[in-house]
């Protein structure tokens, strides 16, 4: 298109009245229009049509006219083109870009999961965050067929205490579920109620102070939480690498052997009665049965029977487990 260049504003002008020239100058905001692919000539043509239109199509620069028609800013009727108010077309364009951005973010999550699942045998452990992390965990539970093994610190601060998504369903289809809970979980009555519900459905549970991580092994797939601060997104490491899964399974087994068996009785039992209070105190000091018997002025056999009754009361198979259970309950 012909025209001259205004040296003061470095802005190309087109034939037309002074209003059109001033409007063109105001439109010189390249960064605002680059994302819409509305170049200078396109914006200039819109300004000319707004000020002078409708104009013959044959008199207008073809590519700029096509760009305006494509965005809905110009309509052609017969052999003439005219500008339309920009609000409607540009709001529609804005909504389209918003929908594309949302779709792109969803595609990132979905295709990243496909990539990492396909390549996990090569790269070992992958980390996902936020909604993708939640989906990895849920999908693993839903796909489990043989066993689910878990170390459970408990939910993050402010999160509702409820059964892990899919665990009740897994128990219903015969999957063996074993969980070692951090003893602090049971400071909450709601946590006790949730655990009781899972155990009623068939879960085997044990308890241990200081469980360090939320780890879940689902057949040959495993996840581990790597973030616990409530003010950041959840980050979950996961793997299908057999060596890594087997290593994590061995870690679980170590905690399982140390932990105390858990049932409704051991979760809710009251403190020791008077007959056992002195026994508990002396056991906590590490005294032998003979020394305890001498202190209490009873036979060593009597002490052995009382210790056995205390172990049965707390569900402990060994003296070591008995000590852990006493510590868990705060009796020592």
C-alpha positions as CSV (number, residue, x, y, z in Angstrom):
1,X,0.0,0.0,0.0
2,X,1.2,3.5,-0.8
3,X,1.7,6.2,1.8
4,X,4.3,8.3,3.5
5,X,6.3,7.9,6.8
6,X,5.8,10.4,9.6
7,X,9.3,11.1,10.9
8,X,8.1,12.4,14.3
9,X,6.3,9.2,15.2
10,X,8.1,6.8,12.8
11,X,4.6,5.6,11.9
12,X,3.4,4.9,8.4
13,X,0.2,6.8,7.5
14,X,-2.4,6.1,4.9
15,X,-4.7,8.4,2.9
16,X,-7.7,9.5,5.0
17,X,-8.7,12.2,7.3
18,X,-6.8,13.3,10.4
19,X,-8.9,11.1,12.7
20,X,-7.6,8.0,11.0
21,X,-4.0,9.2,11.2
22,X,-4.3,9.8,15.0
23,X,-5.9,6.4,15.5
24,X,-3.0,4.7,13.6
25,X,-0.5,6.4,15.9
26,X,-2.4,5.2,19.0
27,X,-2.3,1.6,17.6
28,X,1.5,1.6,17.5
29,X,1.8,-0.9,20.4
30,X,3.7,-3.9,18.7
31,X,3.9,-6.0,21.9
32,X,0.2,-5.9,22.4
33,X,-0.7,-7.1,18.9
34,X,2.1,-9.5,18.2
35,X,0.4,-12.3,20.0
36,X,-2.7,-11.8,17.9
37,X,-0.6,-11.8,14.7
38,X,-2.1,-8.3,13.9
39,X,0.8,-6.5,12.2
40,X,1.1,-2.8,11.6
41,X,-0.4,-3.0,8.1
42,X,-3.3,-5.0,9.4
43,X,-4.0,-2.6,12.2
44,X,-3.7,0.3,9.8
45,X,-6.2,-1.2,7.4
46,X,-8.7,-1.7,10.3
47,X,-8.2,1.9,11.2
48,X,-8.8,3.0,7.6
49,X,-12.0,0.9,7.3
50,X,-13.3,2.2,10.7
51,X,-12.8,5.8,9.5
52,X,-13.7,5.5,5.8
53,X,-15.5,2.2,5.2
54,X,-17.0,0.4,3.6
55,X,-14.4,0.4,0.9
56,X,-13.9,-1.6,-2.4
57,X,-12.1,-4.9,-1.7
58,X,-10.0,-4.4,-4.8
59,X,-8.5,-1.2,-3.3
60,X,-7.3,-3.0,-0.1
61,X,-4.1,-4.8,0.7
62,X,-5.0,-8.5,0.3
63,X,-3.0,-10.2,3.1
64,X,-4.0,-7.6,5.7
65,X,-7.6,-7.9,4.7
66,X,-7.5,-11.7,5.0
67,X,-6.1,-11.4,8.5
68,X,-8.9,-9.1,9.6
69,X,-11.6,-11.2,8.0
70,X,-10.1,-14.3,9.8
71,X,-10.3,-12.7,13.2
72,X,-13.8,-11.4,12.5
73,X,-12.8,-7.7,12.7
74,X,-13.9,-7.1,9.1
75,X,-16.8,-8.4,7.0
76,X,-17.1,-8.4,3.3
77,X,-20.5,-7.8,1.6
78,X,-20.5,-8.0,-2.2
79,X,-17.4,-6.2,-3.3
80,X,-16.9,-4.0,-0.3
81,X,-15.3,-4.5,3.1
82,X,-16.2,-2.9,6.4
83,X,-14.9,-2.9,10.0
84,X,-17.0,-4.2,12.8
85,X,-16.8,-3.3,16.6
86,X,-13.8,-5.2,18.0
87,X,-15.2,-6.4,21.3
88,X,-17.2,-9.4,20.1
89,X,-14.5,-10.9,17.8
90,X,-11.6,-10.3,20.1
91,X,-13.4,-11.7,23.2
92,X,-14.2,-14.8,21.1
93,X,-10.5,-15.1,20.2
94,X,-9.5,-14.6,23.8
95,X,-11.8,-17.5,24.9
96,X,-10.3,-19.7,22.1
97,X,-6.8,-19.0,23.3
98,X,-7.8,-19.8,26.9
99,X,-9.3,-23.1,25.9
100,X,-6.2,-24.0,24.0
101,X,-4.0,-23.1,27.0
102,X,-6.1,-25.4,29.2
103,X,-5.9,-28.2,26.7
104,X,-2.2,-27.8,26.4
105,X,-1.7,-28.1,30.1
106,X,-3.8,-31.2,30.2
107,X,-1.8,-32.7,27.3
108,X,1.4,-32.0,29.2
109,X,0.2,-34.0,32.2
110,X,-1.1,-36.9,30.1
111,X,1.7,-37.2,27.7
112,X,4.3,-36.8,30.4
113,X,2.8,-39.7,32.2
114,X,2.9,-41.8,29.0
115,X,6.5,-40.9,28.4
116,X,7.6,-41.6,31.9
117,X,5.7,-44.8,32.1
118,X,7.1,-46.0,28.8
119,X,10.7,-45.1,29.8
120,X,10.7,-45.9,33.5
121,X,12.7,-49.1,32.9
122,X,15.5,-47.0,31.5
123,X,15.5,-44.0,33.8
124,X,14.6,-45.7,37.1
125,X,12.7,-43.3,39.3
126,X,10.5,-40.4,38.0
127,X,8.9,-37.5,39.9
128,X,5.5,-36.0,39.2
129,X,3.7,-33.2,41.0
130,X,0.2,-32.0,41.8
131,X,-2.7,-33.6,39.9
132,X,-0.4,-35.9,37.9
133,X,1.1,-37.2,41.2
134,X,-2.4,-37.9,42.6
135,X,-3.3,-39.7,39.3
136,X,-0.2,-41.9,39.4
137,X,-1.0,-43.0,42.9
138,X,-4.7,-43.7,42.3
139,X,-4.0,-45.6,39.0
140,X,-1.4,-47.8,40.8
141,X,-3.9,-48.7,43.6
142,X,-6.6,-49.4,41.0
143,X,-4.4,-51.7,39.0
144,X,-3.0,-53.7,41.9
145,X,-3.9,-57.4,41.7
146,X,-1.7,-59.2,44.4
147,X,-0.5,-56.9,47.2
148,X,-0.4,-53.4,48.5
149,X,2.4,-52.6,51.1
150,X,2.6,-49.2,52.7
151,X,4.5,-47.1,55.2
152,X,2.1,-44.3,56.3
153,X,3.2,-41.1,58.1
154,X,-0.4,-39.9,57.6
155,X,-2.0,-37.1,55.7
156,X,-0.4,-33.6,55.3
157,X,-1.5,-30.9,57.6
158,X,-5.0,-29.7,56.9
159,X,-5.9,-32.7,54.9
160,X,-9.0,-34.9,55.7
161,X,-8.1,-38.3,57.1
162,X,-9.8,-40.9,55.0
163,X,-8.9,-44.3,53.5
164,X,-6.4,-44.1,50.6
165,X,-8.4,-43.9,47.4
166,X,-9.0,-47.4,46.0
167,X,-7.8,-49.4,49.1
168,X,-11.3,-50.6,50.1
169,X,-12.0,-51.7,46.5
170,X,-8.6,-53.5,46.4
171,X,-9.4,-55.4,49.6
172,X,-12.8,-56.3,48.1
173,X,-11.2,-57.9,45.1
174,X,-8.8,-60.0,47.3
175,X,-5.7,-57.9,47.2
176,X,-3.5,-58.4,50.3
177,X,-3.0,-55.0,52.1
178,X,-0.4,-54.5,54.8
179,X,0.3,-51.1,56.3
180,X,2.8,-49.8,58.9
181,X,1.4,-46.6,60.5
182,X,3.3,-44.0,62.3
183,X,2.1,-44.0,65.9
184,X,1.4,-40.2,65.8
185,X,-1.4,-41.0,63.3
186,X,-3.5,-42.3,66.2
187,X,-3.5,-39.0,68.1
188,X,-6.6,-38.3,66.0
189,X,-9.9,-40.1,66.7
190,X,-10.8,-39.8,63.1
191,X,-7.6,-41.6,62.1
192,X,-8.5,-44.5,64.5
193,X,-12.0,-44.7,62.9
194,X,-10.5,-44.8,59.4
195,X,-8.0,-47.4,60.3
196,X,-10.6,-49.6,62.0
197,X,-12.7,-49.4,58.8
198,X,-9.8,-50.6,56.7
199,X,-9.0,-53.4,59.1
200,X,-12.6,-54.5,59.1
201,X,-12.3,-54.8,55.3
202,X,-9.3,-57.1,55.7
203,X,-6.3,-54.8,56.0
204,X,-3.4,-56.0,58.2
205,X,-2.0,-53.1,60.2
206,X,1.0,-52.5,62.5
207,X,2.2,-49.4,64.3
208,X,5.7,-48.0,64.9
209,X,7.0,-44.7,66.1
210,X,8.9,-42.5,63.6
211,X,7.8,-43.9,60.3
212,X,9.8,-41.6,58.0
213,X,8.1,-41.7,54.6
214,X,4.8,-42.4,52.8
215,X,5.8,-45.4,50.7
216,X,3.4,-47.6,48.7
217,X,4.2,-50.7,46.8
218,X,1.5,-52.0,44.5
219,X,2.6,-55.3,42.9
220,X,5.6,-54.3,40.8
221,X,5.0,-50.6,41.0
222,X,5.9,-48.2,43.8
223,X,5.4,-44.6,44.8
224,X,7.1,-42.5,47.5
225,X,6.1,-39.0,48.6
226,X,9.0,-36.6,48.5
227,X,7.2,-33.5,49.8
228,X,5.3,-33.0,53.0
229,X,5.0,-29.3,53.5
230,X,1.4,-28.3,53.3
231,X,2.3,-25.0,51.4
232,X,3.7,-26.8,48.4
233,X,2.3,-29.2,45.8
234,X,2.6,-32.9,46.4
235,X,5.7,-34.4,44.7
236,X,5.7,-38.2,44.2
237,X,8.6,-40.4,43.0
238,X,7.4,-43.5,41.3
239,X,9.1,-46.4,39.5
240,X,8.5,-49.7,37.8
241,X,12.2,-50.6,37.9
242,X,12.2,-54.1,39.4
243,X,15.5,-53.5,41.4
244,X,14.2,-50.3,42.9
245,X,10.8,-51.8,43.7
246,X,12.5,-54.8,45.4
247,X,14.7,-52.5,47.4
248,X,11.7,-50.5,48.6
249,X,9.9,-53.7,49.4
250,X,12.8,-54.8,51.6
251,X,12.6,-51.4,53.4
252,X,9.0,-52.0,54.0
253,X,9.7,-55.6,55.3
254,X,12.2,-54.2,57.8
255,X,9.7,-51.8,59.2
256,X,7.0,-54.5,59.3
257,X,9.2,-56.8,61.4
258,X,9.9,-54.0,63.9
259,X,6.3,-52.8,64.1
260,X,3.6,-53.9,66.6
261,X,0.5,-55.7,65.4
262,X,-2.5,-53.5,65.5
263,X,-6.1,-54.3,66.2
264,X,-9.0,-52.5,67.8
265,X,-8.0,-53.8,71.3
266,X,-4.4,-52.5,71.0
267,X,-5.5,-49.2,69.6
268,X,-8.0,-48.4,72.2
269,X,-6.8,-50.2,75.3
270,X,-6.6,-48.3,78.5
271,X,-3.4,-47.9,80.5
272,X,-2.1,-50.8,82.7
273,X,-4.0,-51.7,85.8
274,X,-2.4,-51.4,89.2
275,X,-1.1,-55.0,89.1
276,X,1.1,-54.1,86.2
277,X,2.2,-50.6,86.9
278,X,5.3,-51.5,88.9
279,X,6.1,-54.3,86.5
280,X,6.0,-51.8,83.6
281,X,8.2,-49.4,85.5
282,X,10.8,-52.0,86.3
283,X,10.8,-53.4,82.7
284,X,11.4,-50.0,81.4
285,X,14.6,-49.8,83.5
286,X,15.9,-52.9,81.7
287,X,15.9,-55.2,84.8
288,X,16.0,-59.0,84.4
289,X,13.0,-61.1,85.5
290,X,15.1,-62.2,88.5
291,X,15.9,-58.6,89.6
292,X,12.2,-57.7,89.2
293,X,11.1,-60.7,91.2
294,X,13.4,-59.7,94.0
295,X,12.2,-56.1,93.9
296,X,8.6,-57.1,94.0
297,X,9.2,-60.0,96.5
298,X,7.6,-62.6,94.2
299,X,8.9,-65.6,92.3
300,X,10.7,-65.3,89.0
301,X,8.0,-67.6,87.5
302,X,5.3,-65.1,88.7
303,X,7.1,-62.3,86.8
304,X,7.3,-64.5,83.7
305,X,3.5,-65.1,83.8
306,X,2.8,-61.4,84.3
307,X,5.1,-60.4,81.4
308,X,3.3,-63.0,79.2
309,X,-0.1,-61.6,80.2
310,X,1.1,-58.0,79.4
311,X,2.4,-59.2,76.0
312,X,-1.0,-60.8,75.3
313,X,-2.8,-57.7,76.5
314,X,-0.8,-55.5,74.0
315,X,-0.5,-58.0,71.2
316,X,3.3,-58.3,71.5
317,X,5.1,-61.5,70.4
318,X,8.5,-60.6,71.9
319,X,10.0,-58.5,74.7
320,X,11.3,-56.1,72.1
321,X,7.8,-55.6,70.7
322,X,6.5,-55.2,74.2
323,X,8.9,-52.4,74.8
324,X,7.9,-50.7,71.6
325,X,4.2,-51.0,72.4
326,X,4.8,-49.6,75.9
327,X,6.6,-46.6,74.3
328,X,3.9,-46.1,71.7
329,X,1.3,-45.8,74.4
330,X,3.4,-43.5,76.6
331,X,3.3,-46.0,79.4
332,X,7.1,-45.7,79.9
